[in-house]
Amino acid sequence: MRMILLLAAPFLLGGCLARTAVSLVTLPVKAASAGVDAVTTSQAEADQRRGRELRQAEEREGRAARQRERQRERDAREGRTQADEDGQEPPQR
């Protein structure tokens, strides 16, 4: 019985050993490619980041424009003009 197991062992373990050998050989390649992927930025990622930055800039500009408009409306209600804020004297009537 032992003799049969000893003779069959190389055939039964051959697949395991081959699979392990392939895994060991490909491991450094997989690790290196994962490291490169982590460090580099793909074109799609760069495009997404740029689009996000543009949207955020547009949102900031929109908020600033709305704030200026609200201030203009407040000043108009209070009777102030741009000349008053610039330190110029109002026109004589």
Phi, psi and omega in degrees: 000316179298322182297321180294317179295319179295322179287328182276339185304313180299324180287321180288323182271349182302317179296319180295316181294319179295318180295319178294319179297317178296318179298318180293324180288321183276346182301311180298325179293316179296318180295318180294317180292325177294321177295319178295318178297323181290327184274322185271158178246129179284165180297322180296317178296320178296319178296318179297316180297316180296318178298319178297317179297319178295317179298318179295321178296317178296322178296318178297316179297320178296317178297317180295320179295317178296321179294318177298319180295317178298320179294319177299318179296318178298316180296321179295320178295325182273355177083014178275154177236173178295326180297323178298319182287332181279354179088008178275154178281144178293154181297145179281143178252000000 
